[in-house]
Amino acid sequence: MYRFNSANKNKFLYNNKFSVDLYSLQFSQASYKDFVIEDKFLEDIGNSLVSFDKTYPVRIEFTATNAKLGYYLKGNISYKLASHCSRCLENLSEKVQKSQFTAFFVDEIDKNNDCGVYKLYGNVANLEPIIFDTIGLSIDYSPICSEDCKGLCAFCGINLNANSKHKC
C-alpha cells in the first residue's frame, strides 16, 4: 500500500492534479457526486517485465458519497501497461487496462486500519495513493505471450519459439 513519508508529504496535499475537493458533499448526508479526472501519472509502478506507461493518461471515473464519518469513493481507473513475456522476453501488445476501486476517506486514520482507508485533508481527497494501490495490485507481474511459450535457451539465450530446432 502506498504510504506518505515526510519527504513527499507536501507534494500530495492540495495542489495535486489527482486531488479532489469534496466540500460540496459535506452539507447533506448520503449526497453523492460523480467525478472524472484524467491526467498523466508519473510514479513508477511495476518491474522490469511489466511497467506502467507514463505517456498514457490515467483516467479515474468515480462517485463520491458523503458517508457521515467520511467520504466513500467507488469507481474505475483506466491505464496502460507495457510488458514483456516472462519466458521469452518478447514485447507483448500494450493494452488499456481498467481496474475497479473502493476507498474510504476519513479525518483520522487508525494505525490498525484496513486497506482502502485514506486520510482526508480538510475536504480534499488525494487520489494518488488509490491509483498506486489499485494499479500495483492488479498487475500480472509474470505475463506470458502464450501458454506454450518455450522461453529462452538456458545456455545461449536464443528464443526457442523462433528456433524450434535449436540445440546447444
C-alpha positions, 0 to 999 in steps of 0.5 A: 500500500502506498504510504506518505513519508515526510519527504513527499508529504507536501507534494500530495496535499492540495495542489495535486492534479489527482486531488479532489475537493469534496466540500460540496458533499459535506452539507447533506448526508448520503449526497453523492457526486460523480467525478472524472479526472484524467491526467498523466501519472508519473510514479513508477509502478511495476518491474522490469517485465511489466511497467506502467506507461507514463505517456498514457493518461490515467483516467479515474471515473468515480462517485463520491458519497458523503458517508457521515464519518467520511467520504466513500469513493467507488469507481474505475481507473483506466491505464496502460501497461507495457510488458514483456513475456516472462519466458521469452522476453518478447514485447507483448501488445500494450493494452488499456487496462481498467481496474475497479476501486473502493476507498474510504476517506476519513479525518483520522486514520487508525494505525490498525486500519484496513486497506482502502482507508485514506486520510482526508485533508480538510475536504480534499481527497488525494487520489494518488495513493488509490491509483498506486494501490489499485494499479500495483495490485492488479498487475500480472507481474509474470505475463506470458505471450502464450501458454506454450511459450518455450522461453529462452535457451538456458545456455545461449539465450536464443528464443526457442519459439523462433528456433524450434530446432535449436540445440546447444 
